[in-house]
Amino acid sequence: MAAENRSNQTLKIYNKTGKLIVTGEKGKGTATITGLAAGTKVAEGDYQASFSDGTNESDKVPVPTFNVLPLEG
């Protein structure tokens, strides 16, 4: 199965209340959540993600569990 072409889409991240918190750069397929302290353990479903072409938006799916890493340097 071929990967979906995301070159004209942005990745959108929503918090668990459904508020849009960040929109990634068009065509990159990534978005950065800022403001989380190093060592924070984020549970699955604390954030949801979708892709949008500016007109249509995919269904939101839960972001898997992740840990916030400390800054390097």
All heavy atoms as TSV, in Angstrom:
chain	resi	resn	atom	element	x	y	z
A	1	MET	N	N	0.841	-1.180	0.000
A	1	MET	CA	C	0.000	0.000	0.000
A	1	MET	C	C	0.885	1.242	0.000
A	1	MET	O	O	1.821	1.366	0.786
A	1	MET	CB	C	-0.898	-0.030	1.237
A	1	MET	CG	C	-1.880	1.098	1.277
A	1	MET	SD	S	-3.247	0.783	2.425
A	1	MET	CE	C	-2.670	1.615	3.867
A	2	ALA	N	N	0.594	2.175	-0.878
A	2	ALA	CA	C	1.391	3.395	-1.000
A	2	ALA	C	C	1.061	4.376	0.118
A	2	ALA	O	O	-0.073	4.428	0.598
A	2	ALA	CB	C	1.124	4.049	-2.353
A	3	ALA	N	N	2.070	5.134	0.513
A	3	ALA	CA	C	1.859	6.165	1.542
A	3	ALA	C	C	1.024	7.303	0.959
A	3	ALA	O	O	1.119	7.607	-0.224
A	3	ALA	CB	C	3.201	6.694	2.024
A	4	GLU	N	N	0.211	7.900	1.803
A	4	GLU	CA	C	-0.626	9.018	1.366
A	4	GLU	C	C	0.233	10.243	1.094
A	4	GLU	O	O	1.182	10.538	1.816
A	4	GLU	CB	C	-1.648	9.332	2.453
A	4	GLU	CG	C	-2.552	10.472	2.091
A	4	GLU	CD	C	-4.007	10.169	2.310
A	4	GLU	OE1	O	-4.330	9.120	2.867
A	4	GLU	OE2	O	-4.817	11.013	1.922
A	5	ASN	N	N	-0.085	10.963	0.038
A	5	ASN	CA	C	0.630	12.187	-0.310
A	5	ASN	C	C	0.165	13.311	0.618
A	5	ASN	O	O	-0.984	13.738	0.567
A	5	ASN	CB	C	0.356	12.550	-1.772
A	5	ASN	CG	C	1.087	13.809	-2.201
A	5	ASN	OD1	O	1.723	14.489	-1.404
A	5	ASN	ND2	N	0.996	14.123	-3.468
A	6	ARG	N	N	1.045	13.785	1.460
A	6	ARG	CA	C	0.723	14.848	2.426
A	6	ARG	C	C	1.373	16.180	2.039
A	6	ARG	O	O	1.423	17.102	2.836
A	6	ARG	CB	C	1.187	14.450	3.831
A	6	ARG	CG	C	0.625	13.149	4.353
A	6	ARG	CD	C	-0.746	13.341	4.897
A	6	ARG	NE	N	-1.210	12.107	5.540
A	6	ARG	CZ	C	-2.480	11.838	5.735
A	6	ARG	NH1	N	-3.404	12.686	5.363
A	6	ARG	NH2	N	-2.844	10.716	6.310
A	7	SER	N	N	1.868	16.307	0.799
A	7	SER	CA	C	2.632	17.489	0.396
A	7	SER	C	C	1.819	18.783	0.432
A	7	SER	O	O	2.391	19.865	0.532
A	7	SER	CB	C	3.245	17.289	-0.994
A	7	SER	OG	O	2.224	17.106	-1.966
A	8	ASN	N	N	0.504	18.696	0.348
A	8	ASN	CA	C	-0.341	19.889	0.395
A	8	ASN	C	C	-1.175	19.948	1.667
A	8	ASN	O	O	-2.200	20.628	1.703
A	8	ASN	CB	C	-1.259	19.938	-0.831
A	8	ASN	CG	C	-0.484	20.247	-2.087
A	8	ASN	OD1	O	0.322	21.173	-2.108
A	8	ASN	ND2	N	-0.693	19.479	-3.122
A	9	GLN	N	N	-0.730	19.231	2.695
A	9	GLN	CA	C	-1.480	19.184	3.941
A	9	GLN	C	C	-0.631	19.638	5.119
A	9	GLN	O	O	0.588	19.611	5.066
A	9	GLN	CB	C	-1.984	17.761	4.209
A	9	GLN	CG	C	-2.945	17.267	3.160
A	9	GLN	CD	C	-3.421	15.858	3.431
A	9	GLN	OE1	O	-2.794	15.092	4.145
A	9	GLN	NE2	N	-4.552	15.507	2.845
A	10	THR	N	N	-1.319	20.049	6.173
A	10	THR	CA	C	-0.661	20.386	7.433
A	10	THR	C	C	-1.142	19.419	8.508
A	10	THR	O	O	-2.269	18.924	8.452
A	10	THR	CB	C	-0.982	21.824	7.891
A	10	THR	OG1	O	-2.396	21.970	8.032
A	10	THR	CG2	C	-0.445	22.858	6.918
A	11	LEU	N	N	-0.274	19.144	9.466
A	11	LEU	CA	C	-0.630	18.340	10.628
A	11	LEU	C	C	-1.134	19.290	11.706
A	11	LEU	O	O	-0.471	20.277	12.037
A	11	LEU	CB	C	0.576	17.551	11.126
A	11	LEU	CG	C	0.358	16.682	12.362
A	11	LEU	CD1	C	-0.664	15.579	12.067
A	11	LEU	CD2	C	1.675	16.072	12.818
A	12	LYS	N	N	-2.313	18.991	12.239
A	12	LYS	CA	C	-2.899	19.812	13.297
A	12	LYS	C	C	-2.940	19.005	14.582
A	12	LYS	O	O	-3.279	17.827	14.565
A	12	LYS	CB	C	-4.321	20.235	12.923
A	12	LYS	CG	C	-4.380	21.173	11.745
A	12	LYS	CD	C	-5.812	21.578	11.474
A	12	LYS	CE	C	-5.856	22.785	10.573
A	12	LYS	NZ	N	-7.188	23.394	10.582
A	13	ILE	N	N	-2.593	19.650	15.701
A	13	ILE	CA	C	-2.616	19.007	17.007
A	13	ILE	C	C	-3.620	19.747	17.884
A	13	ILE	O	O	-3.585	20.978	17.995
A	13	ILE	CB	C	-1.222	19.029	17.682
A	13	ILE	CG1	C	-0.160	18.397	16.784
A	13	ILE	CG2	C	-1.270	18.349	19.048
A	13	ILE	CD1	C	-0.326	16.920	16.536
A	14	TYR	N	N	-4.487	18.965	18.527
A	14	TYR	CA	C	-5.520	19.483	19.415
A	14	TYR	C	C	-5.281	18.959	20.827
A	14	TYR	O	O	-4.807	17.828	20.991
A	14	TYR	CB	C	-6.905	19.000	18.969
A	14	TYR	CG	C	-7.320	19.519	17.616
A	14	TYR	CD1	C	-6.911	18.876	16.454
A	14	TYR	CD2	C	-8.128	20.640	17.500
A	14	TYR	CE1	C	-7.294	19.353	15.204
A	14	TYR	CE2	C	-8.519	21.118	16.260
A	14	TYR	CZ	C	-8.101	20.466	15.114
A	14	TYR	OH	O	-8.482	20.940	13.891
A	15	ASN	N	N	-5.643	19.746	21.850
A	15	ASN	CA	C	-5.564	19.228	23.216
A	15	ASN	C	C	-6.813	18.386	23.487
A	15	ASN	O	O	-7.697	18.265	22.633
A	15	ASN	CB	C	-5.360	20.346	24.243
A	15	ASN	CG	C	-6.539	21.287	24.363
A	15	ASN	OD1	O	-7.650	21.014	23.911
A	15	ASN	ND2	N	-6.293	22.428	24.974
A	16	LYS	N	N	-6.908	17.810	24.685
A	16	LYS	CA	C	-8.006	16.875	24.948
A	16	LYS	C	C	-9.366	17.546	25.057
A	16	LYS	O	O	-10.385	16.875	25.011
A	16	LYS	CB	C	-7.716	15.988	26.151
A	16	LYS	CG	C	-7.529	16.674	27.459
A	16	LYS	CD	C	-7.305	15.627	28.533
A	16	LYS	CE	C	-6.266	16.045	29.532
A	16	LYS	NZ	N	-5.984	14.979	30.470
A	17	THR	N	N	-9.400	18.870	25.148
A	17	THR	CA	C	-10.688	19.575	25.129
A	17	THR	C	C	-11.115	19.922	23.705
A	17	THR	O	O	-12.186	20.484	23.507
A	17	THR	CB	C	-10.649	20.856	25.976
A	17	THR	OG1	O	-9.762	21.797	25.376
A	17	THR	CG2	C	-10.237	20.570	27.411
A	18	GLY	N	N	-10.255	19.608	22.723
A	18	GLY	CA	C	-10.582	19.864	21.329
A	18	GLY	C	C	-10.087	21.186	20.792
A	18	GLY	O	O	-10.362	21.549	19.648
A	19	LYS	N	N	-9.303	21.918	21.599
A	19	LYS	CA	C	-8.760	23.204	21.157
A	19	LYS	C	C	-7.513	22.981	20.307
A	19	LYS	O	O	-6.582	22.266	20.707
A	19	LYS	CB	C	-8.402	24.070	22.373
A	19	LYS	CG	C	-7.823	25.415	21.996
A	19	LYS	CD	C	-7.462	26.230	23.226
A	19	LYS	CE	C	-6.787	27.521	22.799
A	19	LYS	NZ	N	-6.281	28.259	23.951
A	20	LEU	N	N	-7.480	23.599	19.127
A	20	LEU	CA	C	-6.306	23.532	18.260
A	20	LEU	C	C	-5.155	24.253	18.949
A	20	LEU	O	O	-5.293	25.411	19.346
A	20	LEU	CB	C	-6.609	24.192	16.915
A	20	LEU	CG	C	-5.454	24.268	15.916
A	20	LEU	CD1	C	-5.023	22.875	15.473
A	20	LEU	CD2	C	-5.855	25.111	14.718
A	21	ILE	N	N	-4.012	23.560	19.107
A	21	ILE	CA	C	-2.882	24.201	19.792
A	21	ILE	C	C	-1.696	24.452	18.872
A	21	ILE	O	O	-0.883	25.313	19.152
A	21	ILE	CB	C	-2.431	23.409	21.038
A	21	ILE	CG1	C	-2.031	22.001	20.671
A	21	ILE	CG2	C	-3.506	23.426	22.103
A	21	ILE	CD1	C	-1.237	21.324	21.755
A	22	VAL	N	N	-1.586	23.688	17.776
A	22	VAL	CA	C	-0.476	23.920	16.853
A	22	VAL	C	C	-0.826	23.346	15.482
A	22	VAL	O	O	-1.502	22.330	15.374
A	22	VAL	CB	C	0.856	23.323	17.387
A	22	VAL	CG1	C	0.813	21.820	17.447
A	22	VAL	CG2	C	2.041	23.783	16.564
A	23	THR	N	N	-0.362	24.050	14.463
A	23	THR	CA	C	-0.475	23.579	13.086
A	23	THR	C	C	0.935	23.519	12.519
A	23	THR	O	O	1.674	24.504	12.577
A	23	THR	CB	C	-1.341	24.537	12.238
A	23	THR	OG1	O	-2.649	24.601	12.809
A	23	THR	CG2	C	-1.445	24.055	10.801
A	24	GLY	N	N	1.310	22.361	12.007
A	24	GLY	CA	C	2.641	22.183	11.445
A	24	GLY	C	C	2.789	22.869	10.088
A	24	GLY	O	O	1.831	23.401	9.523
A	25	GLU	N	N	3.994	22.823	9.569
A	25	GLU	CA	C	4.305	23.427	8.281
A	25	GLU	C	C	3.764	22.556	7.147
A	25	GLU	O	O	3.876	21.330	7.183
A	25	GLU	CB	C	5.827	23.566	8.162
A	25	GLU	CG	C	6.285	24.351	6.981
A	25	GLU	CD	C	7.804	24.515	6.954
A	25	GLU	OE1	O	8.439	24.464	8.015
A	25	GLU	OE2	O	8.335	24.674	5.844
A	26	LYS	N	N	3.179	23.184	6.156
A	26	LYS	CA	C	2.597	22.480	5.019
A	26	LYS	C	C	3.614	21.545	4.379
A	26	LYS	O	O	4.749	21.924	4.109
A	26	LYS	CB	C	2.095	23.495	3.986
A	26	LYS	CG	C	1.389	22.889	2.804
A	26	LYS	CD	C	0.875	23.989	1.897
A	26	LYS	CE	C	0.179	23.446	0.687
A	26	LYS	NZ	N	-0.333	24.528	-0.168
A	27	GLY	N	N	3.190	20.302	4.188
A	27	GLY	CA	C	4.016	19.320	3.503
A	27	GLY	C	C	5.032	18.594	4.360
A	27	GLY	O	O	5.661	17.641	3.910
A	28	LYS	N	N	5.218	19.008	5.609
A	28	LYS	CA	C	6.239	18.398	6.471
A	28	LYS	C	C	5.727	17.169	7.216
A	28	LYS	O	O	6.497	16.271	7.542
A	28	LYS	CB	C	6.773	19.420	7.491
A	28	LYS	CG	C	7.496	20.574	6.875
A	28	LYS	CD	C	8.797	20.142	6.264
A	28	LYS	CE	C	9.558	21.325	5.709
A	28	LYS	NZ	N	10.781	20.944	5.056
A	29	GLY	N	N	4.439	17.133	7.563
A	29	GLY	CA	C	3.890	15.989	8.294
A	29	GLY	C	C	4.304	15.935	9.749
A	29	GLY	O	O	4.192	14.903	10.396
A	30	THR	N	N	4.778	17.066	10.271
A	30	THR	CA	C	5.177	17.149	11.677
A	30	THR	C	C	4.611	18.424	12.290
A	30	THR	O	O	4.278	19.371	11.582
A	30	THR	CB	C	6.712	17.164	11.850
A	30	THR	OG1	O	7.238	18.329	11.204
A	30	THR	CG2	C	7.354	15.926	11.278
A	31	ALA	N	N	4.536	18.424	13.611
A	31	ALA	CA	C	4.140	19.611	14.370
A	31	ALA	C	C	4.813	19.507	15.731
A	31	ALA	O	O	4.989	18.410	16.255
A	31	ALA	CB	C	2.623	19.690	14.522
A	32	THR	N	N	5.190	20.635	16.293
A	32	THR	CA	C	5.893	20.656	17.576
A	32	THR	C	C	5.005	21.232	18.668
A	32	THR	O	O	4.529	22.358	18.550
A	32	THR	CB	C	7.186	21.498	17.458
A	32	THR	OG1	O	8.006	20.942	16.428
A	32	THR	CG2	C	7.952	21.504	18.762
A	33	ILE	N	N	4.800	20.440	19.708
A	33	ILE	CA	C	4.065	20.899	20.884
A	33	ILE	C	C	5.084	21.552	21.809
A	33	ILE	O	O	6.070	20.927	22.183
A	33	ILE	CB	C	3.367	19.721	21.592
A	33	ILE	CG1	C	2.381	19.035	20.641
A	33	ILE	CG2	C	2.671	20.192	22.865
A	33	ILE	CD1	C	1.839	17.712	21.163
A	34	THR	N	N	4.863	22.800	22.162
A	34	THR	CA	C	5.813	23.520	23.024
A	34	THR	C	C	5.190	23.765	24.391
A	34	THR	O	O	3.992	23.607	24.583
A	34	THR	CB	C	6.213	24.865	22.389
A	34	THR	OG1	O	5.041	25.659	22.216
A	34	THR	CG2	C	6.908	24.661	21.046
A	35	GLY	N	N	6.041	24.154	25.339
A	35	GLY	CA	C	5.560	24.532	26.662
A	35	GLY	C	C	5.442	23.391	27.651
A	35	GLY	O	O	4.927	23.578	28.747
A	36	LEU	N	N	5.921	22.204	27.286
A	36	LEU	CA	C	5.880	21.055	28.201
A	36	LEU	C	C	7.225	20.939	28.913
A	36	LEU	O	O	8.272	21.063	28.287
A	36	LEU	CB	C	5.590	19.763	27.437
A	36	LEU	CG	C	4.273	19.711	26.660
A	36	LEU	CD1	C	4.187	18.427	25.856
A	36	LEU	CD2	C	3.104	19.829	27.617
A	37	ALA	N	N	7.196	20.688	30.193
A	37	ALA	CA	C	8.423	20.562	30.982
A	37	ALA	C	C	9.133	19.245	30.684
A	37	ALA	O	O	8.485	18.216	30.454
A	37	ALA	CB	C	8.099	20.644	32.469
A	38	ALA	N	N	10.458	19.286	30.695
A	38	ALA	CA	C	11.253	18.068	30.522
A	38	ALA	C	C	10.833	17.036	31.554
A	38	ALA	O	O	10.566	17.377	32.711
A	38	ALA	CB	C	12.744	18.378	30.661
A	39	GLY	N	N	10.719	15.798	31.133
A	39	GLY	CA	C	10.334	14.726	32.034
A	39	GLY	C	C	8.831	14.487	32.107
A	39	GLY	O	O	8.386	13.523	32.715
A	40	THR	N	N	8.051	15.368	31.473
A	40	THR	CA	C	6.599	15.190	31.463
A	40	THR	C	C	6.241	13.914	30.719
A	40	THR	O	O	6.783	13.632	29.650
A	40	THR	CB	C	5.909	16.395	30.784
A	40	THR	OG1	O	6.222	17.578	31.509
A	40	THR	CG2	C	4.401	16.215	30.710
A	41	LYS	N	N	5.347	13.130	31.294
A	41	LYS	CA	C	4.834	11.926	30.642
A	41	LYS	C	C	3.447	12.263	30.111
A	41	LYS	O	O	2.541	12.548	30.896
A	41	LYS	CB	C	4.774	10.755	31.614
A	41	LYS	CG	C	6.144	10.332	32.088
A	41	LYS	CD	C	6.045	9.224	33.118
A	41	LYS	CE	C	7.377	9.040	33.795
A	41	LYS	NZ	N	8.181	8.008	33.286
A	42	VAL	N	N	3.314	12.259	28.807
A	42	VAL	CA	C	2.051	12.610	28.164
A	42	VAL	C	C	1.313	11.322	27.823
A	42	VAL	O	O	1.856	10.440	27.161
A	42	VAL	CB	C	2.298	13.454	26.899
A	42	VAL	CG1	C	0.987	13.796	26.211
A	42	VAL	CG2	C	3.067	14.723	27.258
A	43	ALA	N	N	0.086	11.214	28.298
A	43	ALA	CA	C	-0.704	9.999	28.099
A	43	ALA	C	C	-1.347	9.994	26.712
A	43	ALA	O	O	-1.648	11.045	26.148
A	43	ALA	CB	C	-1.789	9.910	29.166
A	44	GLU	N	N	-1.573	8.791	26.198
A	44	GLU	CA	C	-2.291	8.654	24.932
A	44	GLU	C	C	-3.649	9.330	25.070
A	44	GLU	O	O	-4.357	9.155	26.064
A	44	GLU	CB	C	-2.490	7.182	24.573
A	44	GLU	CG	C	-3.230	7.001	23.264
A	44	GLU	CD	C	-3.335	5.567	22.816
A	44	GLU	OE1	O	-2.694	4.689	23.422
A	44	GLU	OE2	O	-4.069	5.322	21.856
A	45	GLY	N	N	-3.994	10.139	24.089
A	45	GLY	CA	C	-5.270	10.834	24.113
A	45	GLY	C	C	-5.224	12.220	24.726
A	45	GLY	O	O	-6.193	12.966	24.621
A	46	ASP	N	N	-4.105	12.586	25.382
A	46	ASP	CA	C	-3.989	13.958	25.880
A	46	ASP	C	C	-3.986	14.937	24.708
A	46	ASP	O	O	-4.368	16.093	24.848
A	46	ASP	CB	C	-2.716	14.151	26.705
A	46	ASP	CG	C	-2.856	13.640	28.129
A	46	ASP	OD1	O	-3.964	13.187	28.511
A	46	ASP	OD2	O	-1.853	13.680	28.861
A	47	TYR	N	N	-3.523	14.459	23.555
A	47	TYR	CA	C	-3.522	15.235	22.317
A	47	TYR	C	C	-4.123	14.386	21.211
A	47	TYR	O	O	-4.065	13.155	21.260
A	47	TYR	CB	C	-2.096	15.656	21.935
A	47	TYR	CG	C	-1.483	16.603	22.929
A	47	TYR	CD1	C	-0.627	16.149	23.922
A	47	TYR	CD2	C	-1.774	17.968	22.890
A	47	TYR	CE1	C	-0.081	17.015	24.855
A	47	TYR	CE2	C	-1.225	18.843	23.819
A	47	TYR	CZ	C	-0.381	18.356	24.793
A	47	TYR	OH	O	0.157	19.214	25.707
A	48	GLN	N	N	-4.709	15.063	20.227
A	48	GLN	CA	C	-5.230	14.394	19.047
A	48	GLN	C	C	-4.632	15.073	17.832
A	48	GLN	O	O	-4.320	16.267	17.864
A	48	GLN	CB	C	-6.751	14.470	18.999
A	48	GLN	CG	C	-7.417	13.716	20.119
A	48	GLN	CD	C	-8.927	13.682	19.949
A	48	GLN	OE1	O	-9.523	14.640	19.487
A	48	GLN	NE2	N	-9.519	12.562	20.307
A	49	ALA	N	N	-4.478	14.305	16.745
A	49	ALA	CA	C	-3.877	14.820	15.525
A	49	ALA	C	C	-4.784	14.576	14.327
A	49	ALA	O	O	-5.519	13.588	14.283
A	49	ALA	CB	C	-2.525	14.152	15.296
A	50	SER	N	N	-4.705	15.486	13.363
A	50	SER	CA	C	-5.410	15.321	12.098
A	50	SER	C	C	-4.597	16.008	11.007
A	50	SER	O	O	-3.702	16.805	11.295
A	50	SER	CB	C	-6.812	15.931	12.162
A	50	SER	OG	O	-6.732	17.336	12.268
A	51	PHE	N	N	-4.921	15.680	9.759
A	51	PHE	CA	C	-4.313	16.352	8.616
A	51	PHE	C	C	-5.370	17.201	7.928
A	51	PHE	O	O	-6.543	16.819	7.865
A	51	PHE	CB	C	-3.742	15.343	7.621
A	51	PHE	CG	C	-2.407	14.802	8.022
A	51	PHE	CD1	C	-2.309	13.586	8.681
A	51	PHE	CD2	C	-1.241	15.499	7.761
A	51	PHE	CE1	C	-1.085	13.081	9.061
A	51	PHE	CE2	C	-0.005	14.999	8.139
A	51	PHE	CZ	C	0.074	13.785	8.790
A	52	SER	N	N	-4.952	18.353	7.407
A	52	SER	CA	C	-5.878	19.244	6.717
A	52	SER	C	C	-5.217	19.811	5.466
A	52	SER	O	O	-4.018	20.116	5.466
A	52	SER	CB	C	-6.285	20.397	7.627
A	52	SER	OG	O	-7.082	21.325	6.922
A	53	ASP	N	N	-6.027	19.948	4.415
A	53	ASP	CA	C	-5.546	20.603	3.193
A	53	ASP	C	C	-6.031	22.048	3.120
A	53	ASP	O	O	-5.921	22.713	2.106
A	53	ASP	CB	C	-5.975	19.833	1.951
A	53	ASP	CG	C	-7.483	19.771	1.768
A	53	ASP	OD1	O	-8.227	20.444	2.506
A	53	ASP	OD2	O	-7.928	19.035	0.858
A	54	GLY	N	N	-6.608	22.536	4.211
A	54	GLY	CA	C	-7.124	23.891	4.275
A	54	GLY	C	C	-8.626	23.953	4.059
A	54	GLY	O	O	-9.275	24.911	4.444
A	55	THR	N	N	-9.178	22.919	3.430
A	55	THR	CA	C	-10.617	22.831	3.210
A	55	THR	C	C	-11.198	21.631	3.936
A	55	THR	O	O	-12.192	21.748	4.645
A	55	THR	CB	C	-10.932	22.712	1.703
A	55	THR	OG1	O	-10.383	23.832	1.026
A	55	THR	CG2	C	-12.431	22.651	1.449
A	56	ASN	N	N	-10.568	20.488	3.754
A	56	ASN	CA	C	-11.013	19.242	4.378
A	56	ASN	C	C	-10.045	18.844	5.472
A	56	ASN	O	O	-8.848	19.138	5.395
A	56	ASN	CB	C	-11.084	18.124	3.336
A	56	ASN	CG	C	-12.042	18.472	2.213
A	56	ASN	OD1	O	-13.205	18.727	2.459
A	56	ASN	ND2	N	-11.533	18.515	0.998
A	57	GLU	N	N	-10.574	18.145	6.475
A	57	GLU	CA	C	-9.734	17.687	7.588
A	57	GLU	C	C	-10.047	16.223	7.880
A	57	GLU	O	O	-11.202	15.816	7.878
A	57	GLU	CB	C	-9.993	18.545	8.830
A	57	GLU	CG	C	-9.035	18.257	9.963
A	57	GLU	CD	C	-9.125	19.301	11.078
A	57	GLU	OE1	O	-9.783	20.331	10.908
A	57	GLU	OE2	O	-8.513	19.046	12.124
A	58	SER	N	N	-8.994	15.444	8.109
A	58	SER	CA	C	-9.173	14.031	8.434
A	58	SER	C	C	-9.766	13.883	9.831
A	58	SER	O	O	-9.814	14.844	10.610
A	58	SER	CB	C	-7.823	13.302	8.375
A	58	SER	OG	O	-6.973	13.734	9.425
A	59	ASP	N	N	-10.209	12.683	10.145
A	59	ASP	CA	C	-10.651	12.394	11.503
A	59	ASP	C	C	-9.484	12.581	12.459
A	59	ASP	O	O	-8.333	12.293	12.107
A	59	ASP	CB	C	-11.150	10.953	11.613
A	59	ASP	CG	C	-12.441	10.717	10.842
A	59	ASP	OD1	O	-13.187	11.682	10.592
A	59	ASP	OD2	O	-12.689	9.554	10.490
A	60	LYS	N	N	-9.773	13.036	13.645
A	60	LYS	CA	C	-8.734	13.177	14.672
A	60	LYS	C	C	-8.440	11.802	15.257
A	60	LYS	O	O	-9.345	11.008	15.491
A	60	LYS	CB	C	-9.191	14.126	15.781
A	60	LYS	CG	C	-9.380	15.547	15.311
A	60	LYS	CD	C	-9.849	16.430	16.455
A	60	LYS	CE	C	-10.128	17.824	15.974
A	60	LYS	NZ	N	-11.547	18.089	15.794
A	61	VAL	N	N	-7.153	11.538	15.480
A	61	VAL	CA	C	-6.725	10.287	16.096
A	61	VAL	C	C	-5.874	10.617	17.319
A	61	VAL	O	O	-5.185	11.643	17.354
A	61	VAL	CB	C	-5.928	9.389	15.120
A	61	VAL	CG1	C	-6.792	8.951	13.958
A	61	VAL	CG2	C	-4.690	10.086	14.612
A	62	PRO	N	N	-5.914	9.761	18.363
A	62	PRO	CA	C	-5.123	10.027	19.557
A	62	PRO	C	C	-3.620	9.958	19.266
A	62	PRO	O	O	-3.168	9.081	18.539
A	62	PRO	CB	C	-5.516	8.913	20.528
A	62	PRO	CG	C	-6.638	8.172	19.915
A	62	PRO	CD	C	-6.721	8.552	18.482
A	63	VAL	N	N	-2.880	10.907	19.832
A	63	VAL	CA	C	-1.418	10.861	19.766
A	63	VAL	C	C	-0.968	9.841	20.804
A	63	VAL	O	O	-1.422	9.875	21.950
A	63	VAL	CB	C	-0.822	12.255	20.055
A	63	VAL	CG1	C	0.694	12.197	20.169
A	63	VAL	CG2	C	-1.257	13.249	18.979
A	64	PRO	N	N	-0.082	8.914	20.425
A	64	PRO	CA	C	0.382	7.906	21.391
A	64	PRO	C	C	1.132	8.528	22.568
A	64	PRO	O	O	1.607	9.663	22.495
A	64	PRO	CB	C	1.335	7.030	20.571
A	64	PRO	CG	C	1.068	7.341	19.149
A	64	PRO	CD	C	0.505	8.733	19.108
A	65	THR	N	N	1.271	7.763	23.634
A	65	THR	CA	C	2.022	8.167	24.821
A	65	THR	C	C	3.448	8.573	24.428
A	65	THR	O	O	4.072	7.939	23.586
A	65	THR	CB	C	2.087	6.996	25.816
A	65	THR	OG1	O	0.753	6.658	26.197
A	65	THR	CG2	C	2.900	7.341	27.047
A	66	PHE	N	N	3.952	9.638	25.048
A	66	PHE	CA	C	5.348	10.027	24.846
A	66	PHE	C	C	5.872	10.733	26.080
A	66	PHE	O	O	5.104	11.231	26.899
A	66	PHE	CB	C	5.542	10.887	23.587
A	66	PHE	CG	C	4.893	12.252	23.631
A	66	PHE	CD1	C	5.600	13.363	24.069
A	66	PHE	CD2	C	3.581	12.437	23.211
A	66	PHE	CE1	C	5.016	14.626	24.093
A	66	PHE	CE2	C	2.979	13.683	23.235
A	66	PHE	CZ	C	3.695	14.783	23.675
A	67	ASN	N	N	7.194	10.730	26.214
A	67	ASN	CA	C	7.887	11.438	27.306
A	67	ASN	C	C	8.611	12.634	26.716
A	67	ASN	O	O	9.230	12.532	25.659
A	67	ASN	CB	C	8.899	10.534	28.002
A	67	ASN	CG	C	8.242	9.370	28.698
A	67	ASN	OD1	O	7.166	9.487	29.256
A	67	ASN	ND2	N	8.895	8.225	28.667
A	68	VAL	N	N	8.551	13.771	27.410
A	68	VAL	CA	C	9.262	14.963	26.968
A	68	VAL	C	C	10.718	14.839	27.400
A	68	VAL	O	O	11.014	14.666	28.596
A	68	VAL	CB	C	8.631	16.234	27.567
A	68	VAL	CG1	C	9.392	17.471	27.108
A	68	VAL	CG2	C	7.152	16.324	27.176
A	69	LEU	N	N	11.609	14.899	26.434
A	69	LEU	CA	C	13.040	14.754	26.701
A	69	LEU	C	C	13.643	16.066	27.161
A	69	LEU	O	O	13.150	17.143	26.809
A	69	LEU	CB	C	13.749	14.272	25.444
A	69	LEU	CG	C	13.277	12.943	24.886
A	69	LEU	CD1	C	13.972	12.646	23.558
A	69	LEU	CD2	C	13.495	11.825	25.869
A	70	PRO	N	N	14.734	16.006	27.947
A	70	PRO	CA	C	15.418	17.244	28.340
A	70	PRO	C	C	16.110	17.873	27.142
A	70	PRO	O	O	16.436	17.190	26.171
A	70	PRO	CB	C	16.430	16.775	29.392
A	70	PRO	CG	C	16.614	15.326	29.148
A	70	PRO	CD	C	15.352	14.820	28.516
A	71	LEU	N	N	16.329	19.185	27.225
A	71	LEU	CA	C	17.056	19.876	26.175
A	71	LEU	C	C	18.487	19.381	26.146
A	71	LEU	O	O	19.096	19.128	27.195
A	71	LEU	CB	C	17.049	21.379	26.417
A	71	LEU	CG	C	15.708	22.089	26.274
A	71	LEU	CD1	C	15.840	23.558	26.682
A	71	LEU	CD2	C	15.198	21.987	24.856
A	72	GLU	N	N	19.029	19.264	24.942
A	72	GLU	CA	C	20.433	18.875	24.819
A	72	GLU	C	C	21.302	20.118	24.918
A	72	GLU	O	O	20.911	21.192	24.511
A	72	GLU	CB	C	20.664	18.181	23.477
A	72	GLU	CG	C	19.961	16.853	23.375
A	72	GLU	CD	C	20.263	16.150	22.064
A	72	GLU	OE1	O	21.213	16.540	21.374
A	72	GLU	OE2	O	19.528	15.216	21.739
A	73	GLY	N	N	22.499	19.935	25.429
A	73	GLY	CA	C	23.405	21.061	25.438
A	73	GLY	C	C	23.954	21.352	26.725
A	73	GLY	O	O	24.391	21.471	27.620
